[in-house]
Amino acid sequence: MYILLLLVGALFVPLRAEGSNSDQLKELLGLIQNAGPEQNILENIELPEDVFLNISQYLEKYGYPLETHQVETDDGFTLTLHRIPASKSISKNNPAVLFVPPLMSSSIDWLNHGSNYSLGLLMSDLDYDIWLLNPRGTRYSMTHNTLNSTQKKFWSYSFHEKGYYDAAVSIDYVLNSTGQKKVTIVGYSEGTSALLALAAARPEYNEKINLIVLLSPIGYMGGVSSPIALFLAKYMTEIKALFEGVHFHAVPYAKWVSELLVAICSIDGSGETCAAALGPLVGYDTEEVDLDYLLIFISDKPSGLALQELYHYGQEILSESFQQHDYGVVENLLHYGTPEPPAYNVSQITAPVAAYYAKNDFLASVEDVEKLLEELPNVADGYLVESEKFSHLDFFLGKHTRSVLYERVLSVIQKYNPV
């Protein structure tokens, strides 16, 4: 999907210099033709210095410690948890925070916008004990005890499994490792769907959580305004049949694909075309997007995607319900014991919830988020960002997200989980 959007943007989004579309098209086609695992398509492109750094390289460069932990889910996946231990305080019992990433992302996305912009590093600098989940199917969590990534069943999951299994086992591991009684959990985009699914479907986990922080909460999706998402949902049956027919079930991480995306984003020399190309999916706000960071953000995308994740979201849009994955009547009866997938009972989410949303977010509409907030029994904070232009990407990529949003988020976290 990233490739499709960026190709469309590179072809059709006007450049600032008139008459340059022909040259841009030639360059784009050349990049595609030369792309591949053995090719260096970035040889003559000037890039920000942190592009393609992995989490170990990035944290070492900026002087942060890193630990790597592995946990096994109840359904057989081995997941990698990255940890930035609290180091400034004499106390070894600093409050813990677990971060759950968005679709096609990994642990580094909470960090690599730098210590002045990334929520993970902002909290590390406050001496929180930072834990970063890499859910199943992402580049650091590609192992299963009986399956391999060439099998369809390996990729048979969506945000439900990322919450029900991945977030759950991670919470238990963090609490057991730190001796804490409760943990703060933070999600963005798909990460919020996973956390809502966990807290609703396994309500006992609410007792282990002192605060759920939702950045761009995606539960109900009847108000989605993204033309890309609406198109994919409308023709989801046909798209799924096409992909199933050629046994295409997933987009695993591949560095050469990331290099192609970065090269496409660099065609105009600024990244503006890339940001504009993402507008139809997430909301237009190219002025606020940090274009240098956009290239860094893209440089590990897609970090792993199961197409079932997209199918599930398509169902959410069409049904206007926050419910589990619809396998069809027969498989639903086998899986759930009912012909229809069960809806998530969000009234069972008793842990405090802080939710942050925006007017120009094409994926998490004001209408849908406020419907969710009305059903949650314990809302600690519900804040609509004042800016009219603030979009879905700005929660991570905005130039002013710290002052516009994160300072408020940090104050709420410090209230419920003081350092």
Summary of the structure (lengths in Angstrom):
residues: 419
radius of gyration: 20.6
end to end distance: 39.9
largest distance: 62.9
contacts: 1411
relative contact order: 0.15
helix: 44%
strand: 14%
